Amino acid sequence: MTRTRESMIRVRTKIKNQVTHELDAACIKLSSVLSDVFGKSGRHIVEGLLNSMDLEEILESIPSRRVKAMKEEIRGIIRANLSSTQIFLLRSHLNVIDNITKQIVEIDAKISNLISSRKEDMRIALSMP
C-alpha cells in the first residue's frame, strides 16, 4: 500500500511539473510569485484563466489575503492568453491530479485503518533505532 502511495505521489508530481511547464510556455509564470501553484489561490487563478475570466475579476476574487496583496506582481507575470490546446491540456492534467489526490486520500485511509488494528506492533517497530 505504501509503495503504491509513493508511486502515485511521484506520478502526481510529474503531472504538476507538466502543468507548471505548460503555464510557463504560455508566459504565465505563477511559480515565480506563488509558493504553491496548486494551493487554493493558485488553483483559483488557473481555473479562472482556463474559464477565460477577466484577469481583474480573477485577481479581485483570490481567496487568500496574502496572495491578493500580490495582485500587481501576479498581473505582471500573466502576459499571454491560453490557446484552446493549452486549455485542453491543462484541464486534462488538473483532472488527473485531482483523481490521483483522491486515490491517495483513499489509500491513506486504508493504511490508517490497517495500522490502527496493529498499534502494539507499530509501537514496537517505532521503538527500534
Beta strands, then each sheet from edge to edge (+ up, - down):
end
